[in-house]
Amino acid sequence: MSQEREKYLVVMAGGHGTRMGSDLPKQFLSLNGRPILSLTIERFFRSVPGLKVVTVLPGDWFDYWKEWCLENNFHIPQIFASGGMTRFHSVKNALAKVPGGALVAIHDGVRPLISPELINTLFSRAETCPGVIPVTPVTDTLKVLRKEKTSTGETVLREVEGEGPDRSVVYGAQTPQVFWSELIKEAYGVPYETSFTDDASVARINGIPLTFVEGERYNLKITRREDLAVAEAVLGLNP
């Protein structure tokens, strides 16, 4: 019987969240009276015994976060990594802190509503599957549009000619995406490409087999002010 792999969480909080229109990066904004990042880390730490946490932060916000943790008795152990020029570079920095032979979940720090059940399902599947990706079906009608400038300088959306995408086969990828650490570390050794929109796209380049599982509707990524209101409501129903 093979030895169970150690479990790591890489929590991605390396951005400055400019779309929120706040001087405070979105991962530190208050949700239910606490920084979003603290809720995300705590949700995983309580769900997975022995979990090791690597927190990726902008270099100029390390002291802020450490002071908040100290002042608020947030004693979950964390290994820190600096955010890079892109998400790709931030993940690469974090993976340098993760040994081979482990399971590593790479998760957006501003997705605090994930259920313990999904967390454990993903780690469980990853024991035998090298890459596990949560996905949700797209329910809206999809349009293929292109931004164009008019002669007056106005930006408009114009439909691209041709057949539209079939939404019955289109899914949206979520996080955490869980991998065998030695494989995803190797995958992140390739040069950066703009097509790397998530960790699964990096894994695919390196031939890591991917397994897809049903994600959760409310495992949403908080990127705008209105997302905070939705998250507050969900937490009120499922604290």
Secondary structure, 3 states (H helix, E strand, C coil): CCCCCCEEEEEECCCCCHHHCCCCCHHHCEECCEEHHHHHHHHHHHHCCCCEEEEEECHHHHHHHHHHHHHCCCCCCEEEEECCCCHHHHHHHHHCCCCCCCEEEEEECCCCCCCHHHHHHHHHHHCCCCEEEEEEECCCCCCCEEEEECCCCCEEEEECCCCCCCHHHCEEECCCEEEEHHHHHHHCCCCCCCCCCCHHHHHHHCCCCCEEEECCCCCCCCCCHHHHHHHHHHHHHCC
